Amino acid sequence: MRYLYFNSAANDAAKYPIDSLIDIRYAGTTSLDMFFEGAKGTNSVDKVTLTLSATGKIDSVLKALAGV
């Protein structure tokens, strides 16, 4: 199984199975909101906001994620 790993601080990280990705939406010129299925047995959704350091790279990131 393959995962997407997010680390925003020394003690704040999460990983999600790629299969649990539900949706990706534009959240601005340098960010994407990614929605994942919540914990098993719950009816929930987790949102991760991916912030990019360069404007105009969102399409490149989306294409890269599509190839995962």
N, C-alpha and C positions, 0 to 999 in steps of 0.2 A: 504494500500500500504506500502511496506517495502522499506527502503532507506539504502544506504551506506553513511556514514558521514566521512569527512576528515577534520582534523584541523592541519594546519602546523604552525600557529602562533596565537597570541591573536586576531588579526584582519584579519585572512585569513583562512576561512573555506568554505566548500562546501558540499552539499548533493545531491545525485543522486538517482532516483528511480532504484531499482534493475533491473526492466524491460528495462531500457535504456542502460544497459551494452552491448556493441557490441563485445569487444574482450579484451583478456588479453595476454600480451606477456612478455617473459623474457627480462629484461633490464640489467642484470648482476647477479652476485652471490648473491646479497642482495637486488635486486629491481625488481619490476614488473611495466610495463606500462599498465594502464587500460584505455580503450577508451569507452566513453559514447556518446550517441546522444546529440547534442547541443540543444540550446534553441528551443522551438516549433516555427515553421514557418521559420526556417533558415535551410540551408543546411550546417551544421557544425558538427564537432566532438570535444569533449573536452577530453584532455588527463590528467590523474592523475598518477604520478609516486609514487608508494608505496614503501618506503624504509624500509627494515626490519633490526632490530638491531642484528640479529644472522644469520650467514652464514648457509646454509643448511635447512632453514625453509620455503623456497619458496613452495615446494611441499605440506607441511602441510597447508599453507595459501591457496593455490589453491584448495585443497580438502575441506577446510572449506567454501570457497566461493561457491563451487559447491553444497554444502548442504544448502545454504541460501534459 
